[in-house]
Amino acid sequence: MIFDFNRNEVLVSDKKIELTEEEIKNTTGLFRASLQDAVLYGGEGIKKALSTIEFQGNREFITVDAKVHMLMPGMIPAIPGWHTDGIPRSENGHPSGEMPPFCPMLEKSDSPFYHLFIAGSCSPTVFLEPRNFKVRVPNKPTNSLYGIVNENLNKIPNLDAYEYDVEEGYWYTWDWFELHKAQPARERGWRLLIRVTESDFLEPNTDLSDVIRTQQQAYLTSENFGW
């Protein structure tokens, strides 16, 4: 089946927040933190960034994720294939269900809103510019959904002509139809990603042992790598 992605405009804030390297590397990693816990435990960089966010304000829950990486060229700080966020894995739209993902379930409930902030220029997230980007997807639920989506997208001639990097220091806001991916670091440097989610599905974690991240994951595409 053919499915329409990139249905709505990506909103970009008009105020830039500049963080120092010290503020970036001293940020605490967070996983589904409440706004209160993010401010209390995240550090000065998160406080500064959150002070400029514009919430949509019509979803039940707000959660904050934060990841900090020290990257070398070629390291990838997040999923390097094209994907969308929060796809439902249950009939009621919840992303933490047991079902394999299936694109038509996106139509059955209200989309969350995602707010992305990146500090550090070594590895910006990549989006696709065209609206209503049509991609062939499986006709039934499958855990291979995004592998298939990524493969089909990469068959499009000159796909890189449609790509654009987010600019560090600004908030980007989108919904669960928006295709994006991480990319390998271009240079050595620190990178902070903050993602704030407004949804009717994901409640904030309340146990600090779950909220505070003590590890970060990175990906490598080459075996020929060294410090």
Beta strands, then each sheet from edge to edge (+ up, - down):
strand 1: 2-5
strand 2: 11-12
strand 3: 29-33
strand 4: 61-71
strand 5: 75-76
strand 6: 113-119
strand 7: 126-128
strand 8: 133-136
strand 9: 163-165
strand 10: 171-174
strand 11: 180-181
strand 12: 189-199
strand 13: 212-213
strand 14: 219-220
sheet 1: 1+ 8-
sheet 2: 2+ 10- 6+ 12- 4+ 3- 13+
sheet 3: 5+ 14-
sheet 4: 9+ 7- 11+
end
